Amino acid sequence: MKRHRLDWVAVCLSIALFCAYLVWKEGLATIRTILFSLEYRWIAVAMASMLAALLSESAVLVVISRRYQHEASYASCFRSTLIGYMFGAITPLQIGNIASQITVLSKDGMKVGDAATVLLTKTILFVCSMIAVVGALIAVHGREFSIPVAFWVLIFVGLAGNALYLVFLLSVAKAERVLGSIAGWFIRLLGKFHAVRQPQALQEKAVEELHQLKLNMAKIRLRKRDYFLAFVFGCLQLIATYQICYFIYRGFSLSGQGYSTVLAAQAFSAMIQSVVPIPGGLGVADSGFYYIMVQIMGDAFINFAMVLWRLLTLYLPILLGLVALMTGRRRNKDSVR
């Protein structure tokens, strides 16, 4: 509980810092001018696009869940998505995402093992969608951006990291012992440098988790149509998220940059965020966004664009997740009565 409070403090502090940064960089007079000149219809479309991304992720859950629980409802999957996004955003490496979604799905009647299998399958297919979409955007638009080499390194590390994670998930069913030995060797190495406490216990826990992961992998049973639909919805989720910056761009009455170019810029920013092990990728992700998107937005609008991007892609889903969490708690209390 104390840990979650610290995460929420970090989120609130980051919002305050964003506002202070904008006032410091632009001044109240400039902020007022731009706020009055914004085309809010485009900002509304950007908000709708974020909602479409969350709906698409929920659709993936529905497609997979109905192979394990025929009565799985879209409302339950949508609530799971919102709450998972919220806890993922406020925890390092998004470790709270899957755990919270398992909790929500199990409370709605799904077996814990089935819920874990559903989310494992969703993760695998989402990573496939991400590699396909980001890889295509790099191939088509990569040369159009002049950004620091360090950010290109982060982009490719993010892409490679997701690819390796996919390989790990797919190989665990056939190479449980090998992966367990590798994990044990790495944990013992960290123990020698006193980087982890109780390495023996951690090693036993790693072996246990790998075995459970193997059991979950063995339970995956989808038809080709299910794989295809989940992959397509995953791609739609990514595109809906990445295109938010294009709508922000149009909201400033800017033109000249193509839709797919802005889409690529946002995708590269997202890859940088994926390798930052802090809640929401705060700090590094914002720097990556600035250096990439300044070529799109220009110096006059980049700070406003960064704040709007954060509000729509991070804080809006957190707010929706909080509403879903509170609604679920109220419903549970009413059912007890």
C-alpha positions as CSV (number, residue, x, y, z in Angstrom):
1,M,0.0,0.0,0.0
2,K,2.8,2.4,0.9
3,R,4.5,1.6,-2.3
4,H,1.4,2.5,-4.3
5,R,1.1,5.7,-2.5
6,L,4.6,6.7,-3.5
7,D,3.8,5.8,-7.1
8,W,0.7,8.1,-7.0
9,V,2.8,10.9,-5.4
10,A,5.2,10.5,-8.3
11,V,2.3,10.8,-10.8
12,C,0.9,13.9,-9.1
13,L,4.3,15.5,-8.9
14,S,5.0,14.8,-12.5
15,I,1.7,16.6,-13.5
16,A,2.8,19.6,-11.3
17,L,6.2,19.6,-12.9
18,F,4.8,19.6,-16.4
19,C,2.6,22.6,-15.6
20,A,5.5,24.4,-14.0
21,Y,7.8,23.6,-17.0
22,L,5.2,24.9,-19.5
23,V,4.8,28.2,-17.5
24,W,8.6,28.6,-17.2
25,K,9.3,27.9,-20.9
26,E,6.4,29.8,-22.4
27,G,4.9,32.2,-19.9
28,L,1.3,32.7,-19.0
29,A,0.6,35.2,-21.9
30,T,1.8,32.7,-24.5
31,I,-0.1,29.9,-22.9
32,R,-3.3,31.9,-22.9
33,T,-2.8,32.8,-26.6
34,I,-2.3,29.2,-27.7
35,L,-5.1,27.9,-25.6
36,F,-7.5,30.3,-27.3
37,S,-6.2,29.5,-30.8
38,L,-6.3,25.7,-30.4
39,E,-8.7,23.8,-32.7
40,Y,-10.3,21.7,-30.0
41,R,-12.2,19.5,-32.4
42,W,-8.8,17.9,-33.2
43,I,-8.0,17.6,-29.6
44,A,-11.3,15.8,-29.1
45,V,-10.4,13.5,-32.0
46,A,-7.1,12.8,-30.2
47,M,-9.0,11.9,-27.0
48,A,-11.3,9.6,-29.0
49,S,-8.2,8.0,-30.5
50,M,-6.9,7.2,-27.0
51,L,-10.2,5.7,-26.2
52,A,-10.2,3.7,-29.4
53,A,-6.7,2.3,-28.4
54,L,-8.1,1.1,-25.1
55,L,-11.2,-0.4,-26.8
56,S,-9.0,-2.2,-29.3
57,E,-6.9,-3.7,-26.5
58,S,-10.1,-4.8,-24.8
59,A,-11.2,-6.5,-28.0
60,V,-8.1,-8.6,-28.0
61,L,-8.9,-9.7,-24.5
62,V,-12.4,-10.6,-25.6
63,V,-11.2,-12.7,-28.5
64,I,-8.8,-14.7,-26.4
65,S,-11.0,-14.8,-23.2
66,R,-13.9,-16.5,-24.9
67,R,-11.8,-19.5,-25.6
68,Y,-11.5,-20.1,-21.8
69,Q,-14.8,-18.6,-20.6
70,H,-17.6,-18.4,-23.1
71,E,-19.6,-15.8,-21.1
72,A,-16.6,-13.4,-20.9
73,S,-18.1,-9.9,-21.3
74,Y,-16.6,-7.0,-23.2
75,A,-17.4,-4.8,-20.1
76,S,-15.2,-7.0,-17.9
77,C,-12.3,-7.0,-20.4
78,F,-12.6,-3.2,-20.8
79,R,-12.5,-2.6,-17.1
80,S,-9.5,-5.0,-16.8
81,T,-7.7,-3.0,-19.6
82,L,-8.3,0.3,-17.8
83,I,-7.2,-0.8,-14.4
84,G,-4.2,-2.7,-15.9
85,Y,-3.2,0.4,-17.8
86,M,-3.4,2.5,-14.6
87,F,-1.3,0.2,-12.5
88,G,1.1,-0.3,-15.3
89,A,1.6,3.4,-15.7
90,I,2.4,4.0,-12.0
91,T,4.8,1.0,-11.5
92,P,8.3,0.5,-12.8
93,L,8.5,-1.6,-16.0
94,Q,4.7,-1.8,-15.9
95,I,4.9,-4.7,-13.5
96,G,1.5,-3.8,-12.1
97,N,-0.3,-4.2,-15.4
98,I,-0.7,-8.0,-15.7
99,A,-1.1,-8.7,-12.0
100,S,-4.0,-6.2,-11.7
101,Q,-5.7,-7.6,-14.8
102,I,-5.5,-11.1,-13.5
103,T,-7.1,-9.9,-10.3
104,V,-10.0,-8.2,-12.2
105,L,-10.6,-11.1,-14.5
106,S,-10.6,-13.6,-11.7
107,K,-13.0,-11.5,-9.7
108,D,-15.3,-11.5,-12.7
109,G,-15.4,-15.3,-12.7
110,M,-12.4,-16.5,-14.7
111,K,-10.0,-19.0,-13.2
112,V,-6.7,-17.5,-12.2
113,G,-4.7,-19.9,-14.4
114,D,-7.0,-19.1,-17.4
115,A,-6.7,-15.4,-16.7
116,A,-2.9,-15.7,-16.7
117,T,-3.0,-17.7,-20.0
118,V,-5.2,-15.1,-21.6
119,L,-2.9,-12.2,-20.7
120,L,0.2,-14.2,-21.7
121,T,-1.4,-14.8,-25.1
122,K,-2.4,-11.2,-25.4
123,T,1.2,-10.1,-24.6
124,I,2.7,-12.4,-27.2
125,L,0.3,-11.2,-29.9
126,F,0.7,-7.6,-28.9
127,V,4.5,-7.8,-29.2
128,C,4.1,-9.3,-32.6
129,S,1.9,-6.4,-33.6
130,M,4.4,-3.9,-32.2
131,I,7.3,-5.4,-34.0
132,A,5.3,-5.4,-37.3
133,V,4.1,-1.8,-37.0
134,V,7.2,-0.2,-35.6
135,G,9.5,-2.2,-37.9
136,A,7.5,-1.0,-40.9
137,L,7.6,2.6,-39.8
138,I,11.3,2.5,-39.3
139,A,11.8,1.0,-42.7
140,V,9.7,3.6,-44.4
141,H,10.4,6.8,-42.4
142,G,13.6,6.1,-40.4
143,R,15.8,8.3,-42.6
144,E,13.5,11.3,-42.4
145,F,14.5,12.1,-38.8
146,S,17.7,13.7,-37.6
147,I,17.9,12.8,-33.9
148,P,20.8,12.1,-31.5
149,V,22.5,8.7,-31.9
150,A,21.6,7.9,-28.3
151,F,17.9,8.0,-29.1
152,W,18.3,5.8,-32.1
153,V,20.1,3.3,-29.8
154,L,17.2,3.4,-27.4
155,I,14.7,2.9,-30.2
156,F,16.5,-0.2,-31.5
157,V,17.1,-1.5,-28.0
158,G,13.4,-1.2,-27.3
159,L,12.5,-3.0,-30.6
160,A,15.2,-5.7,-29.9
161,G,14.1,-6.1,-26.3
162,N,10.5,-6.8,-27.4
163,A,11.7,-9.3,-30.0
164,L,13.9,-11.1,-27.4
165,Y,10.9,-11.1,-25.0
166,L,8.8,-12.7,-27.7
167,V,11.4,-15.3,-28.3
168,F,11.6,-16.0,-24.6
169,L,7.9,-16.5,-24.3
170,L,7.7,-18.8,-27.3
171,S,10.7,-20.9,-26.2
172,V,9.8,-21.4,-22.6
173,A,7.6,-24.4,-23.3
174,K,10.5,-26.3,-24.9
175,A,13.4,-24.9,-23.0
176,E,12.3,-24.6,-19.4
177,R,15.4,-26.2,-18.0
178,V,17.8,-24.2,-20.1
179,L,16.1,-20.9,-19.3
180,G,16.0,-21.9,-15.6
181,S,19.8,-22.6,-15.7
182,I,20.4,-19.3,-17.4
183,A,18.3,-17.4,-14.9
184,G,20.0,-19.2,-12.0
185,W,23.4,-18.4,-13.3
186,F,22.5,-14.7,-13.7
187,I,20.9,-14.5,-10.2
188,R,24.0,-16.1,-8.6
189,L,26.2,-13.6,-10.5
190,L,24.1,-10.7,-9.1
191,G,24.3,-12.3,-5.7
192,K,28.1,-12.3,-5.8
193,F,28.0,-8.5,-6.4
194,H,25.4,-8.1,-3.7
195,A,22.9,-6.7,-6.2
196,V,20.1,-9.0,-4.9
197,R,19.2,-10.3,-1.5
198,Q,18.7,-14.0,-0.8
199,P,19.8,-15.2,-4.3
200,Q,18.9,-18.9,-3.5
201,A,15.3,-18.0,-2.7
202,L,15.1,-15.8,-5.8
203,Q,16.5,-18.6,-7.9
204,E,13.9,-21.1,-6.6
205,K,11.2,-18.5,-7.3
206,A,12.5,-18.0,-10.9
207,V,12.3,-21.8,-11.5
208,E,8.8,-21.9,-10.1
209,E,7.6,-19.0,-12.2
210,L,9.2,-20.5,-15.4
211,H,7.4,-23.8,-14.7
212,Q,4.1,-22.0,-14.2
213,L,4.7,-20.1,-17.4
214,K,5.3,-23.4,-19.2
215,L,2.0,-24.7,-17.9
216,N,0.2,-21.6,-19.1
217,M,1.8,-21.8,-22.5
218,A,0.6,-25.4,-22.8
219,K,-3.0,-24.2,-22.1
220,I,-3.0,-21.8,-25.1
221,R,-5.7,-23.0,-27.5
222,L,-6.8,-20.5,-30.2
223,R,-7.9,-21.0,-33.8
224,K,-6.1,-19.3,-36.7
225,R,-9.0,-16.8,-36.9
226,D,-8.5,-15.8,-33.2
227,Y,-4.8,-15.2,-33.8
228,F,-5.5,-13.1,-36.8
229,L,-8.2,-11.0,-35.1
230,A,-6.0,-10.5,-32.0
231,F,-3.1,-9.4,-34.2
232,V,-5.2,-7.0,-36.2
233,F,-6.7,-5.4,-33.1
234,G,-3.2,-5.1,-31.6
235,C,-2.1,-3.2,-34.7
236,L,-5.2,-1.0,-34.5
237,Q,-4.4,-0.3,-30.8
238,L,-0.9,0.8,-31.7
239,I,-2.0,3.0,-34.7
240,A,-4.7,4.6,-32.6
241,T,-2.1,5.5,-29.9
242,Y,0.5,6.7,-32.3
243,Q,-1.8,8.9,-34.4
244,I,-2.7,11.0,-31.3
245,C,0.3,13.2,-32.1
246,Y,-1.0,13.8,-35.6
247,F,-4.3,15.1,-34.2
248,I,-2.4,17.3,-31.7
249,Y,-0.4,18.6,-34.7
250,R,-3.5,19.5,-36.6
251,G,-4.9,21.1,-33.4
252,F,-2.2,23.7,-33.6
253,S,-3.5,24.5,-37.2
254,L,-0.2,23.0,-38.6
255,S,0.0,21.2,-41.9
256,G,2.7,20.0,-44.3
257,Q,3.7,16.8,-42.5
258,G,2.1,13.6,-43.7
259,Y,0.0,11.4,-41.4
260,S,2.4,8.4,-41.6
261,T,5.4,10.6,-40.9
262,V,3.9,11.9,-37.6
263,L,2.8,8.3,-36.9
264,A,6.4,7.2,-37.2
265,A,7.7,10.0,-35.0
266,Q,5.2,9.0,-32.2
267,A,6.2,5.3,-32.6
268,F,9.9,6.1,-32.1
269,S,9.0,8.1,-29.0
270,A,7.0,5.1,-27.7
271,M,9.9,2.7,-28.2
272,I,12.2,5.0,-26.1
273,Q,9.6,5.0,-23.4
274,S,9.5,1.2,-23.4
275,V,13.1,0.8,-22.3
276,V,12.9,3.3,-19.4
277,P,12.3,1.3,-16.1
278,I,10.4,4.1,-14.2
279,P,6.7,4.8,-14.0
280,G,5.5,6.2,-17.3
281,G,9.0,6.6,-18.6
282,L,9.1,10.0,-17.0
283,G,12.0,12.2,-18.0
284,V,13.7,10.1,-20.7
285,A,10.6,9.5,-22.7
286,D,9.8,13.2,-22.6
287,S,13.3,14.1,-23.8
288,G,12.9,11.6,-26.6
289,F,9.5,13.0,-27.6
290,Y,11.0,16.5,-27.6
291,Y,14.0,15.8,-29.8
292,I,11.9,13.7,-32.3
293,M,8.7,15.7,-32.4
294,V,10.4,19.2,-32.5
295,Q,11.0,18.4,-36.2
296,I,7.3,18.0,-36.6
297,M,5.8,20.6,-34.3
298,G,8.5,23.3,-34.4
299,D,10.0,25.3,-31.6
300,A,6.8,27.3,-31.1
301,F,4.5,24.4,-30.3
302,I,6.8,21.5,-29.1
303,N,6.3,22.2,-25.3
304,F,2.5,22.4,-25.6
305,A,2.5,19.3,-27.8
306,M,4.5,17.4,-25.2
307,V,2.2,18.4,-22.3
308,L,-0.9,17.5,-24.4
309,W,0.6,14.2,-25.4
310,R,1.3,13.3,-21.8
311,L,-2.2,14.3,-20.7
312,L,-3.9,12.2,-23.3
313,T,-1.7,9.1,-23.4
314,L,-0.7,8.8,-19.7
315,Y,-2.9,10.8,-17.4
316,L,-6.2,10.4,-19.1
317,P,-6.0,6.5,-19.1
318,I,-4.8,6.7,-15.4
319,L,-7.9,8.7,-14.6
320,L,-10.2,6.3,-16.5
321,G,-8.5,3.4,-14.7
322,L,-9.1,5.1,-11.3
323,V,-12.8,5.5,-12.2
324,A,-13.0,1.9,-13.2
325,L,-11.3,0.8,-10.0
326,M,-13.6,2.8,-7.8
327,T,-16.7,1.7,-9.7
328,G,-15.7,-1.9,-9.3
329,R,-15.1,-1.5,-5.5
330,R,-18.5,0.2,-5.1
331,R,-20.2,-2.7,-7.1
332,N,-18.5,-5.3,-4.9
333,K,-19.7,-3.5,-1.7
334,D,-23.2,-3.4,-3.0
335,S,-23.2,-7.1,-3.9
336,V,-22.0,-7.9,-0.3
337,R,-24.9,-6.0,1.1
